[in-house]
Amino acid sequence: MREALVRQRGRGLITGAADDGPSKPAGPRLDIDQHHRAGGAGAEARRRRGGLRAVRNGHRGQRPSCAPVLAGSAADALASLLGVRRGLDHAPGQAPLFYGILAAAMLIGLAIGLSGINPMKALAYAAVINALASVPIMVGMMLAASNPLVMGKLVITRRLKIVGWAATGVMAVAVAATLANF
């Protein structure tokens, strides 16, 4: 990894703080105002280094590698929920629904990536949606964990009920505060 950082540092993308050896400046430092005026770090790197060559190994070059991982985990979770054969160790003919879900997830990710949606705003909306979903899930979990018909002899103790309901209450307050300020 150190060698990769050193190689990228020479392209002007990493300043070299992670290197053990003497640090060589990668070029003029980019202050935040200059960054916004130039249209982002990618635009500044392209201007200084000439086209996409400098951005190729930078942050934008790493983003596509996460799409297959996220699509694979989504496909695995959905195929597991549906109870069908799943996993990349099976050929597409052996697990067609899994591979169909995988392809659909990849295409959805590609469409979102090309749509121009601001990823930071999307992250904020996703966090709010997750927070909204968490309170009913926590309530359901507390009701199920406290019910002897569901849990049998393994119901949670009084102390865990108190802690669990307190955490559920804190989460509900946090969601209410988030919605009030959103």
Buried (B, 14 or more C-beta within 10 A) or exposed (E): EEEEBBEBBEBBBBBBEEBEEEEEEBEEEBEEEEEEEBEEBBEBBBEBBEEEEBBEBBEBEEEEEEBBEEBBEBBBEBBEEEEBEBEBEEEEEEBEBBBBBBEBBBEEBEEEEEEEEEEEEEEEEEEBEEBEEBBEEBBEEBEEBBEEEEEEEEBBEEEEBEEBBEEBEEBBEEBEEBEEEE
